[in-house]
Structures are given as C-alpha cells and as structure tokens.
C-alpha cells in the first residue's frame, strides 16, 4: 500500500515559485505537480523529498501551516527601478549562508591568532566626497592607474591579491558552492559585502561579465570602507536606486577604477567610439564598458548616446564571454579564488594543526577527497 503525505498545495506552489525553476522543467520531473498543488492528489514521502531537493527547499518548510516569510540575512539594496526586490532565490540565500559560515570561522581564527582588526573598515561615511574616498582606497590597495600591470587580467589579479593582503576575504564564484548545476544569476545579484572588523568579506558573482566583476568588486570595497553590509546589483549602466549608500558606492567604484582627473582634455570621436574606448581601456586596465560609463559620468556623452552604446558593447562582451567559456580551468587555480586565498590558507593551516576537523574543512572548501586537500595545500604553499 502506497502511503501519501498530506501537504498543502499552497506550500508546494510557494516552493516552486521560490526555486525560480521553469514550470516546464518541474513538470517533467513531477508530472503530478499540478494535482498536488490543487489538492486532488498527494505525493509520497519519497516524491516530496525529491521535490524539496529539486527546488532547494528545506523539507520541513513543506509541513508548515503556511509559507514562511524569508528575508535576506543582510541588508538588501537590490531594486527594479526604485522598488526594492525584497526576496532572494535559494541560490542567493545558500550563497550568503555559506559565506557567513566561512566568515564566522575566520573571525574565530583571527581572534585565536590575535590578528589585528582591518584598520579601514567603517572609516568612511557617505558624507565623504567620493573622489577623496576613491583616492584613499587606491592608495591603500596600490591601485593607481600606473600600478595595474600591462593587461586587464593582470590588473584584476593584482587587485584581488592586494585586497587579500589587506585582510579582506574575497570570493569570486559563478555557482552555489561547487555545484555547477546551480549557476548564479547576475540579473538577481552581482555581489554582496559582509562587513566585519576582523573578517570583512566580499562575494562577487563570477557568472557575470568580467567587466561587471571588477566594477562589483570596487563597489563592494566601498561598502567595506563604509562598514555597511549589503546585497547589491551594482549596475554600471545606471544608478541602481535612490538609496544614498548605493549611489555613493557606485560613484566611488567608478572613480576608483577610472579617476575623472585622468579623463581631462581627453579627445575622442563620439560617432566612432570603438578605437578610443579600447585606447582608454588599455590605459586604465579596465573594460570598455567601465570607460564608457566614466565618459558619461564626466559629461562627455549624453544619456541617450551612452545607453545605446552601452547596450551594444555589453551584448558584444557577453557574446565573447560565452564563446570563450570552457570547463573552468585548473581546479587548484580557480578554487582559491572561489573561496578566498586568505580563507583557504588559514583553514588548511588550522586543519593541519589539528584545530579544525578535516570533515569541516572539506565542507567549507567545497570538496570531499583528502588527496584534493593535500594538493590544494601544496598549491597554496601551506606545506
């Protein structure tokens, strides 16, 4: 005899909507879903477990009397127009929870090892002129235009290393943890900052374009200098909201990457921008999209001209990114970027000293094999 589980259709519909998985994909896996939601049929326990797993829903939620009100555990600055989004997908929620777990662990590690607090966290306010704020950030991180190397990739790598050396945990990942089937959606969020004196953390959505990633990193750095946590959509194309913090962070990020002083008396042809954008992008070691945004900021381009050129360039960048996608590169090069080099080194060191269980280290680092742990330790120079 088949035993079925009484579950409210309202909760199943909520889990389906919350998952953001297309109805067609769920209908293929669960042909009776419409009947379950209508209450004309009930799933078995096994079917319900599979449904919870497929929709990334804690199964206990499905036995509640009504759908829970889920809110992000940090301030949410994302908007559509001027309207706050107010909800997060399971992918975003799980990513934040995982980063909070890593931050909690590193904070304890820093206390045990008597590490000094990161000196600049919370030292600025939105009343500080954004040009001065950006100057301070560039000075601390040694990221003046002449200190960025010869290529965009080298500049981004230098910035990541400089941020890491200053005590900030930076994680750049395009999926939830190590689950390549759960790709993060840049349209939902581009990054977030978890401010903390001992363990400030920045997450950058690695599924976004490379141009957007460096802008997001700069935006989240501004959040750290403010001492303000938050989830952002850090959009270069337009001001994401009327929120004072977001407007200030966007202005600081743009000035940090391309100082307005460096654009004084710049000459270019508004009708044939491509060559000039490439020249300026090479000069500042940023993408042409960032340069385009700065030309608009300082008044060289009208809004209509900027939006049209930005949309065209962004489509081209996305196309190039898709064409160049591969299997993800060498695991031992990419995983430290996904979890933060500083965090990975500290966790491996703590585990080798017997202060952290191997099981917990594997879980936080995103793999299961001891051989992988050993090889990562060697790659990072811990052993």
N, C-alpha and C positions, 0 to 999 in steps of 0.2 A: 504493500500500500504506500502510495506516494504522500509524504507529509508536506503540506504547503504552509508558508509563513504569512500570517496576516500583517500586511504593511500598507500604509496609506498611500494611495495614488499620488496625493499632493507631494509627499516626500520624494517619491521616485521622479516626479516631474521636476522638482527643485534640484535634485542631484543631476538630472540630465542637463538642465539649463546651466547649472553651476559649472559643469565639466567643459562647456563650450565645444563639445564634440558634435559633429554634424549629425542630425537625426538619421540620415541615411546609414551612417556607419554604425550607429547604435542599433538601428532596426535590423541590420544584417546579423549582428551578434545576438540580439534578443528579439526574435520575431514576435513574441507575445507582449512586448513592452506596452503597446497601446492598450491592450486588455488589462495589464497590471495597473496602469495609470487610471483607467476607467473603473477599476474595481470589479470587473466581471470575471477576473481570474487572478490567482495569487501565485507568486513564484515559489519554488522550492528553496530551502536554505542554501543549497549549493548554487542555484541560479542567482540568488540575492548576493551571495559572496562574490560571484564573478561580476555582477553588475556594479557592486561597490568598488571592486578593484579596477574595472574598466573606466569608471567615472572618477577615480581617485577620491572617493568619499569614505570617510571612516564609517564602518558598517553600523556602529552604534547610533550614528545620526539618523539612520533609516528607521529606527524604532522610537524616535521621539514623537510626541503628540503633534508637533508642528515644526516646520523648517526653522533651524536656528538662524539668528541674525549674526552673520560672520562679518567682522570688520578686520581690517589690516592691523597688525600689532604695532605699527609705526604710523606717524602722520602721512596722509595721502594727499599729494599735491597734483595728482593727475586730473586733467579736465578734458571735456569735449566742449569746445568753445569756452564759455565761462562757467559751465556746470560741472561740479565735482562728480567723478565716476562712482566712488563710494563702494565698489565691490572689487574683489580680486579673484582670479581663477585659482583652481587648485595648484596650478604650476607656479604662480606667483607666491601663493601662501606657503607652499612647501619650500620654495627657494629662500624666502625670508626666514622661515623657521630653521632651516639648515644653517643659514649664515648666523643666526642668533646663537645656535648651539656652538658653532665654531668660535664666535666672539666670546661667549661665556667661558669656554675652555681656555682661550688665550688670555683672557683677563686674569683668571686664576694663575696661569703660568707666569704672567708678568709680575703678579704680586709675590709669588714664591721666589722668583729670581730677582726681586727688588728692582725691576725696571722703572726708569723714570717716566712720569706721565709725558705724553706727547705735548710739547710746550705750546703749540699754536692752536690747539683745539679750543674753540669758543672765544678766541681773542678778537674777533671782528663782529661788528653789527651791521645791519643794513643801512645805518646812517653813515658808514664809512664810504667815501667816494669809491666807485667800482674800479676806477683806474688805479687808485692807490692800493686797493685790495689785491688786484691782479699783479701789481708790481711786487707786493710783499710775497705773494705765492711764487712768482717766477724766481725771486731771489732765494727763497728757502729751498726750492727744488732745482736750482741751477738750470732754468729752462728759458733763458733769454734766446731770442732768435738765432744768435750766433753759437749757441751751445747745444744744438739739436742734432748734430751729425750731418750726414750727406743725403739721407733718404728719409721718407716718411716712416718706414718701418723702424729704422734706427732711432728716429725721434720718439716714436711711441714706446719703444723698448727702453730708451733712456728715461722717459718719464715714469714708466712703471717701476723701474729699478730705483729711481730717486724717491718715489712715494713710499716704496717698500722700506728703503733705508731710513726714512723719517719716522717709521713706526706704524704706518697705516697698512692694514690688511686689504689688498686689492684682489678681487676675484672677478675674472672675465670668463663667462660661460654662456653658451648658447642653448643648453639643455638643463633639465632639472637633475642636479647631481651628475651622475654618469649615465643616465638613461637617455640614450639617443633617440628613443621613440617619443620623448616628451620635449619637443623643441619649444623654446620660449618665443613668445610673440612680441616683437618690437613695437607693434601697434598698441599693445596693452601697457607696456612699461619699457623704459630704456635703461633704468638703473635705480639704485637707492643707496642711501647713506645711513649707517648706524653709528651715530656719534658716541664717543666714549673717551675719557681721558687716557686710559691705558690700552684700549683695544679698538681704536676707530676703524671702521670697516666700510669699504666701498664695493658695491657689486655693479658690474657693467654687463648689460645684455649682449653677449657675444654673437647672437643671431642677427644683430643689427649690422648695418654697413660699417666699414672701417672708419669712414668719415664721421658717422654718428658716434661711434665708440669713443673717439678721442674727445669729442665735444662733451659727451656724457661724463667722462672721467673728470674733465675740468669743472663741469657743473657740480658734480658730487664733491670735489675738493673744496669748492666754495661752501658747500653745506658743512663740511668738517671744520673749516675755519670759523664758521658761524656757531658751531656746536649744535646744529639742528639736524635731527634725523628726518628722513622722509623718503617716500617713493615718488619718482618723477617720470615725466615723459620728455623732459629736456630736449625740446624741439628747436632745431636751428632755423626752421623755415618761418616760425612765427613765435610770438610770446605765448607760452602755454596757458597763461591765466592772468588774472589781475592780482594774484597773490603777491604781496610785497617781497617775500622771501624768494619765490621763483623768478620774478622779474630781475631781482638783484643778482641771483646766482647765474642766470643766463647772461646778463651783462658782464659779470666778472669773467665767466668762462670764455666769452668771445674776445674780451680784451686780453686775457691771459694768453690765448693762442696767437692772436694777431693784434698787437698793440696799434692803436689808432695812429700814434706818432709815426709808425713805420709806413703808413699809407699817405702821409702828407706829400702833396705835389706829385702823386703817382699819376702816370699817364696811361690811358688805355682807350680802346675804341669800343664804345657801347654797343655798336652793331656787330662787332666781331670779337666777342669776349674770350673765345677759347684759348688763343695763344697767350693773352695777358693773364688769364686765370692760371694757366699752367706755370707761367713765369713766377707769379706771386706765390703760388702754392709751393713751388720749389724753394723760394726764398725763405718762407716761414715754416717749411716742412709740415704742412697741413694739407688737407684735401681742397680741391677746387670749391667744394660746397661751403667749407668754412670761410674761404676767401670771399666767395660770393655774398655770404651773409654779412661779412665785415664791410664790404663795399656799400651795401645797403645801409648798415648801421651809421656809417660816417657821412651818408648823404650823396654818394656818388651815383646811386641807382634809385629810380622811382620804384614805389612798391609794386606796381603792375609789371614793370620790367624785371624786377627781382623775382617775383613769384613765377613768372613764365620761364625765366632762365633756370631757376632752382628746380622746378618740376622736370625740365628737360635733362638737366645734369644728373639729377637723382635717379631718374629712370636708367640712364646710361651706367651709373655707378652700380645700381642693383643688378643690371644685366651682366656687367663684368664680374661682379661678386659671384653670381650664380654659375657663370661659365667656369670660374676658377675653383669652385668648391671641389674638395677631394675627400678622402677618407679621414681627414683630420690631422694628418701629420704624425710625428713621433710622439707616442704617449708620454714619454718621460720629459719631453719639452712642453707639451700642452697641459699636462695635469697640474704642474706647479702654478701655471697661470690661472687655471680654473679654481684652485683652492687657496692661492696666495703663497708665494715662495716663503715669506716670513712664517706663515702659519705652518706650512709643511715641514720646514726645518725644525721649528720648535716642537711640533708633535712627534716627529721621528726621534729627536733627541730625548724627549721625555719618555718615550716608549722604550728606547734602548737602555735608559737608566732605570727602568722598572717602575716609573711613576704613573704610567698610563698603560692600561691593558691593550695588548695587540688587537683584540677584537674591536675595542672602541676606536683605536687608531685607524684600522681598516675602514670602519664605517664612516668616519669623518673625512678620510682621504678619498673614498669612493671606489674601493676595490676589495677583493676578498682573499687574494693569494699572498702568502708570505714572501714568495720569490719577487713579486712586484714591489713589495715594501722594501726589500733589500736593494733592489736595483734602483728604486727611486732615491733611497738614502745615498747610494753611491753617486748617482747623477747630481744630487744637490751638495755633495761633498761633506755629508754628515759623518760618514765612515771612511 
